[in-house]
């Protein structure tokens, strides 16, 4: 009976405060279409995290979009601001990315399971290749790949009569003015994103590249509309060393009280 009590007490100390759900979300509802904000705040932040703002890299320029976080000036072969080959390597060098993330607060650890986001692309020649990277040092060193994918949905043109789920990720799909969700990115298989220790910062970047010949600087890519990056996962309250000491004292007390 006593051993069962001690086991339950230990489990309660270790797992108290565990939560599995959305732990970070950027709801972009209400963002201006006339004056693009430089950053956007997270709207859902689980206890145990401190969120970064959603921001743009130095290689892209803010563009107005109602309920969306948009940018133009993505690297392309015909740009008037300095022609660059539309490759991932150049996107990394020039800073063509959206960025978000968090720091795990003292007393917690975090394990990540999913990343969901939506995209909006303005034209057929706009960048259509994307890579999500993560970093534990704010990209002081090269980032780590979480996922790469294509998104061909665009707001220009006439929408087809029928659009199958996630068709915009495989073929040119016109008329996608409101943007579309990208297939959920599985983070649970990335060991580095499990049991992230307190005090650790995790930064995500979405790089865009691959604009076609004839692309214009004015072509935009937006993260959102409405649905900005959303991370699912688990936050665990890590017990202080004093809590383990209490367990030890309880066990010692039970030992001394045991009848011969």
C-alpha positions as CSV (number, residue, x, y, z in Angstrom):
1,X,0.0,0.0,0.0
2,X,2.8,2.4,1.0
3,X,4.8,1.5,-2.2
4,X,1.7,2.3,-4.3
5,X,1.3,5.6,-2.6
6,X,5.0,6.5,-3.2
7,X,4.8,5.5,-6.8
8,X,1.7,7.7,-7.3
9,X,3.4,10.6,-5.5
10,X,6.5,10.3,-7.7
11,X,4.4,10.2,-10.8
12,X,2.3,13.2,-9.7
13,X,5.5,15.2,-9.1
14,X,6.9,14.3,-12.5
15,X,3.9,14.6,-14.7
16,X,1.9,17.4,-13.0
17,X,1.3,20.2,-15.5
18,X,1.5,18.0,-18.6
19,X,-0.6,19.4,-21.5
20,X,-1.1,18.0,-25.0
21,X,-2.6,20.4,-27.5
22,X,-1.8,23.5,-29.5
23,X,1.1,25.0,-27.6
24,X,1.8,27.9,-30.0
25,X,-0.4,29.6,-32.6
26,X,-0.4,32.8,-34.6
27,X,-4.0,33.8,-35.5
28,X,-3.6,36.5,-38.2
29,X,-7.2,37.7,-38.1
30,X,-7.4,41.5,-38.3
31,X,-4.0,42.2,-39.8
32,X,-4.1,45.2,-42.1
33,X,-4.3,45.1,-45.8
34,X,-3.0,48.7,-46.3
35,X,-0.1,48.9,-43.8
36,X,1.7,45.6,-43.5
37,X,2.8,45.0,-39.9
38,X,6.5,44.3,-39.3
39,X,5.7,41.5,-36.9
40,X,2.7,39.6,-35.6
41,X,2.3,38.4,-32.0
42,X,1.4,34.8,-31.1
43,X,-2.2,34.5,-30.0
44,X,-2.0,31.1,-28.2
45,X,1.0,30.5,-26.0
46,X,0.9,27.5,-23.6
47,X,2.1,28.1,-20.0
48,X,5.7,27.2,-19.9
49,X,6.6,29.0,-23.2
50,X,7.7,32.5,-24.2
51,X,6.8,33.1,-27.9
52,X,8.8,34.9,-30.5
53,X,6.9,37.3,-32.9
54,X,6.2,36.2,-36.4
55,X,8.6,38.2,-38.6
56,X,10.2,38.4,-42.0
57,X,13.8,37.9,-43.1
58,X,15.9,40.8,-44.4
59,X,15.6,39.6,-48.0
60,X,11.9,40.2,-48.4
61,X,9.6,43.2,-48.0
62,X,6.3,43.5,-46.2
63,X,3.2,43.5,-48.4
64,X,-0.3,44.3,-47.3
65,X,-2.9,41.5,-47.1
66,X,-6.0,41.5,-44.9
67,X,-5.8,38.7,-42.3
68,X,-2.4,37.6,-43.6
69,X,1.3,38.1,-43.1
70,X,2.6,38.7,-46.6
71,X,5.8,39.7,-48.4
72,X,7.2,40.4,-51.8
73,X,10.7,40.8,-53.3
74,X,11.5,37.0,-53.1
75,X,14.7,36.1,-55.0
76,X,14.0,35.5,-58.7
77,X,15.9,35.5,-62.0
78,X,14.3,38.8,-63.2
79,X,14.3,40.9,-60.1
80,X,15.0,44.6,-60.5
81,X,16.5,44.8,-57.0
82,X,19.5,42.5,-57.8
83,X,19.1,39.4,-59.9
84,X,19.7,36.1,-58.0
85,X,19.2,32.5,-59.0
86,X,16.0,31.2,-57.4
87,X,17.7,28.5,-55.3
88,X,17.3,27.5,-51.7
89,X,21.0,28.4,-51.1
90,X,20.4,32.0,-52.3
91,X,17.2,32.2,-50.2
92,X,19.3,31.3,-47.1
93,X,22.0,33.8,-48.0
94,X,19.7,36.7,-48.8
95,X,17.2,36.0,-46.0
96,X,14.0,35.1,-47.8
97,X,12.0,33.6,-45.0
98,X,9.3,33.9,-42.4
99,X,10.3,33.2,-38.8
100,X,8.6,32.3,-35.5
101,X,9.4,30.2,-32.4
102,X,9.6,30.1,-28.7
103,X,11.8,29.7,-25.6
104,X,11.0,27.0,-23.0
105,X,10.6,28.6,-19.6
106,X,12.3,27.6,-16.4
107,X,10.6,24.6,-14.8
108,X,9.3,23.1,-18.0
109,X,10.3,20.8,-20.9
110,X,8.6,20.6,-24.3
111,X,8.1,18.0,-26.9
112,X,6.7,18.9,-30.3
113,X,4.4,16.8,-32.4
114,X,2.9,18.9,-35.3
115,X,3.3,22.0,-37.4
116,X,0.4,23.4,-39.4
117,X,0.3,26.5,-41.5
118,X,-1.4,28.0,-44.5
119,X,0.1,29.8,-47.6
120,X,-1.2,32.2,-50.2
121,X,0.7,32.8,-53.4
122,X,-0.2,35.7,-55.7
123,X,1.0,34.6,-59.2
124,X,1.9,31.6,-61.3
125,X,5.6,32.8,-61.5
126,X,6.0,33.4,-57.7
127,X,8.3,31.2,-55.6
128,X,6.7,27.7,-55.3
129,X,9.3,25.7,-53.3
130,X,9.5,25.8,-49.5
131,X,11.6,24.4,-46.7
132,X,11.0,24.6,-43.0
133,X,14.1,24.7,-40.9
134,X,14.6,24.8,-37.1
135,X,17.5,26.0,-35.0
136,X,18.5,26.1,-31.3
137,X,20.9,29.0,-31.7
138,X,18.9,31.5,-33.7
139,X,20.5,30.3,-37.0
140,X,23.9,31.4,-36.0
141,X,24.9,28.1,-37.4
142,X,23.0,26.4,-40.4
143,X,19.5,25.3,-39.6
144,X,18.1,21.8,-39.5
145,X,15.5,20.6,-42.1
146,X,12.1,19.8,-40.7
147,X,10.2,19.5,-44.0
148,X,10.4,20.6,-47.7
149,X,7.4,20.8,-50.0
150,X,5.9,22.6,-53.0
151,X,2.9,24.9,-53.0
152,X,1.4,25.9,-56.4
153,X,-1.9,27.5,-55.4
154,X,-2.2,31.1,-56.7
155,X,-4.7,33.9,-56.4
156,X,-4.5,34.9,-60.1
157,X,-6.5,33.0,-62.7
158,X,-9.8,31.2,-62.7
159,X,-10.4,28.5,-60.2
160,X,-11.0,25.0,-61.6
161,X,-14.5,23.5,-61.1
162,X,-13.2,20.9,-58.7
163,X,-10.2,21.1,-56.4
164,X,-9.1,17.9,-54.6
165,X,-7.6,18.2,-51.1
166,X,-4.0,19.5,-51.2
167,X,-4.1,19.7,-55.0
168,X,-2.4,23.1,-54.6
169,X,0.7,21.3,-53.3
170,X,1.2,19.2,-56.4
171,X,-0.1,21.1,-59.4
172,X,-0.7,24.7,-60.6
173,X,-4.1,25.6,-59.0
174,X,-5.5,29.0,-59.9
175,X,-8.1,31.0,-57.9
176,X,-6.8,30.2,-54.4
177,X,-7.3,33.7,-53.2
178,X,-7.9,32.9,-49.6
179,X,-4.8,30.6,-49.4
180,X,-4.7,27.0,-48.4
181,X,-3.5,24.7,-45.6
182,X,-0.3,22.8,-46.1
183,X,-0.3,19.1,-45.1
184,X,0.5,18.8,-41.4
185,X,4.2,18.5,-40.8
186,X,5.1,15.7,-38.4
187,X,7.6,16.9,-35.8
188,X,7.2,13.9,-33.5
189,X,9.8,11.9,-35.4
190,X,12.5,14.6,-34.9
191,X,14.3,13.5,-31.8
192,X,15.9,16.9,-31.3
193,X,12.4,18.4,-30.9
194,X,11.5,16.0,-28.1
195,X,12.1,16.7,-24.4
196,X,13.4,20.2,-25.1
197,X,15.1,21.4,-21.9
198,X,14.1,24.6,-20.0
199,X,15.9,27.7,-21.2
200,X,16.2,26.4,-24.7
201,X,15.1,28.6,-27.6
202,X,13.7,27.0,-30.8
203,X,13.5,29.2,-33.9
204,X,11.6,28.1,-37.1
205,X,12.0,29.5,-40.6
206,X,10.0,29.0,-43.7
207,X,12.3,29.6,-46.7
208,X,10.7,30.3,-50.1
209,X,12.4,30.0,-53.5
210,X,12.0,28.8,-57.1
211,X,10.4,31.7,-58.8
212,X,10.0,31.1,-62.5
213,X,11.5,33.2,-65.3
214,X,9.4,36.3,-65.8
215,X,8.7,36.6,-62.1
216,X,8.2,40.1,-60.7
217,X,9.4,41.6,-57.4
218,X,5.7,42.4,-56.7
219,X,4.7,38.7,-56.6
220,X,3.8,37.9,-53.0
221,X,3.8,34.9,-50.7
222,X,1.8,35.1,-47.5
223,X,1.9,32.8,-44.4
224,X,-1.7,32.6,-43.5
225,X,-4.5,34.0,-44.2
226,X,-5.9,33.8,-40.7
227,X,-4.1,30.5,-39.9
228,X,-0.5,31.4,-39.2
229,X,2.0,28.8,-37.9
230,X,0.5,26.4,-35.3
231,X,2.6,24.0,-33.2
232,X,1.1,21.1,-31.4
233,X,2.9,19.3,-28.6
234,X,3.3,18.6,-24.9
235,X,4.6,20.8,-22.0
236,X,5.7,19.1,-18.9
237,X,6.3,20.8,-15.6
238,X,9.7,19.6,-14.4
239,X,9.8,19.1,-10.6
240,X,12.4,21.0,-8.6
241,X,15.1,19.0,-6.9
242,X,13.4,19.7,-3.6
243,X,10.4,17.7,-4.8
244,X,12.5,14.6,-5.3
245,X,14.0,15.2,-1.8
246,X,10.4,15.1,-0.4
247,X,9.9,11.8,-2.1
248,X,13.1,10.5,-0.6
249,X,12.1,11.7,2.9
250,X,8.7,10.0,2.5
251,X,10.3,6.7,1.6
252,X,12.7,7.0,4.5
253,X,9.9,7.7,6.8
254,X,8.0,4.7,5.6
255,X,11.1,2.5,6.1
256,X,11.5,3.6,9.7
257,X,7.8,3.0,10.5
258,X,7.8,-0.4,9.1
259,X,7.1,-3.0,11.8
260,X,9.8,-5.7,12.4
